[in-house]
Amino acid sequence: MVETTITGQSGKPDLTLNPSFPTATLVERKDVTEDLMVIKLEVSEEFNFKPGQYCTLGLDKIERAYSIVSAPYEKYLEIFVELVPDGELTPKMFAMKIGEKMSIRPRAKGLFVLDPKRHHHFQLATVTGVAPSVSMVRQYLHDGLDNGHVFYIMYGASYLDEFHYDKEFAELAAKYPDTVKFVPTVSRPTEERNAAWQGVTGRVNTIAEEYLAKFDLPKDDTKVYACGHPGMIEDMKEKLPPQGWDFVEERFWKP
Ligand SMILES: Cc1cc2nc3c(=O)[nH]c(=O)nc-3n(C[C@H](O)[C@H](O)[C@H](O)COP(=O)(O)OP(=O)(O)OC[C@H]3O[C@@H](n4cnc5c(N)ncnc54)[C@H](O)[C@@H]3O)c2cc1C
């Protein structure tokens, strides 16, 4: 395959790209913790996707899937990335500066999308696994649909500073209480880093059944979405579908 090197705004050579793919230029970066960052990318071509889908980003011939946080109506592609210190791609992504480019496969993929046949969308997410939920809720509210869909966002993290999207969901839940319900939970409440935490505690998979009952969700009109940590998803898959819950999953890695 022919490769080319594109020169970035800094004048330094940018990273080697596959010329047959569009480019995704880093236009914004927020470091959430030492190993979590939110980035915004400007794609060189029109990039269509459905809320919940993922894109495939690459640098130096290494490509990985990333669920899209932004909604299709937004200008930039927003991605929530966790650093895997021994990983091949994420250390390179964390070294990126504004103006540098990645490659992006021209088509988004994935079946982890909103099921419009159900009205209750019970979404279990760990850390970066919140991306599809953010995209779905942003687009739904942007479209101004008043057709009775309700999103229940169960958002788990080890530490409170890993949430990042908690403020957005808390605000939406306050503004649209009939449409957005938000339950953030930390799994290590006794650790010093969580000293300020006063909310729900426990892994998201250990509280899911309690909240399905609390919200009194009807099995025949509810979809359960589980995204992120494979351990959380495996546990939920063992428990919920056998009870008759309609279940869809997106695992971010294999243990
Ligand atoms: C559909 C899909 C959507 C995804 N969306 C996101 C997303 O929105 N944000 C995001 O950060 N990642 C996401 N991922 C994971 C992403 O594709 C990469 O696997 C991840 O960024 C690590 O890449 P790497 O090259 O640095 O590590 P690799 O070299 O691929 O992995 C090294 C090792 O770490 C394991 N591993 C990978 N990710 C993790 C992790 N988070 N924690 C612990 N171990 C891990 C791998 O299984 C492997 O054993 C998604 C994966 C899939 C399949």
The ligand as an ORCA input file, in Angstrom:
! r2SCAN-3c Opt
* xyz 0 1
  C     -16.514     -1.471     19.239
  C     -15.407     -0.923     20.121
  C     -15.486      0.362     20.595
  C     -14.459      0.879     21.406
  N     -14.576      2.149     21.903
  C     -13.604      2.643     22.715
  C     -13.740      3.965     23.271
  O     -14.712      4.686     23.021
  N     -12.725      4.410     24.074
  C     -11.620      3.622     24.366
  O     -10.737      4.096     25.098
  N     -11.513      2.385     23.870
  C     -12.454      1.879     23.037
  N     -12.311      0.618     22.503
  C     -11.039     -0.096     22.738
  C     -10.031      0.301     21.636
  O     -10.438     -0.198     20.388
  C      -8.624     -0.238     21.915
  O      -8.685     -1.599     22.139
  C      -7.979      0.438     23.135
  O      -7.917      1.851     22.934
  C      -6.564     -0.087     23.379
  O      -5.792      0.078     22.216
  P      -4.221     -0.083     22.272
  O      -3.742     -0.285     20.857
  O      -3.589      1.025     23.044
  O      -4.018     -1.401     23.105
  P      -3.821     -2.887     22.498
  O      -2.422     -3.028     22.030
  O      -4.897     -3.146     21.490
  O      -4.153     -3.752     23.759
  C      -3.218     -4.219     24.704
  C      -3.956     -5.104     25.691
  O      -4.828     -4.338     26.530
  C      -6.168     -4.840     26.487
  N      -7.059     -3.665     26.572
  C      -7.533     -2.915     25.561
  N      -8.247     -1.875     26.043
  C      -8.222     -1.984     27.381
  C      -8.741     -1.212     28.450
  N      -9.482     -0.114     28.248
  N      -8.496     -1.597     29.718
  C      -7.754     -2.680     29.967
  N      -7.218     -3.465     29.010
  C      -7.454     -3.114     27.730
  C      -6.255     -5.595     25.178
  O      -7.237     -6.616     25.261
  C      -4.854     -6.159     25.031
  O      -4.713     -7.344     25.768
  C     -13.334      0.073     21.724
  C     -13.264     -1.225     21.227
  C     -14.278     -1.736     20.457
  C     -14.161     -3.163     19.953
*
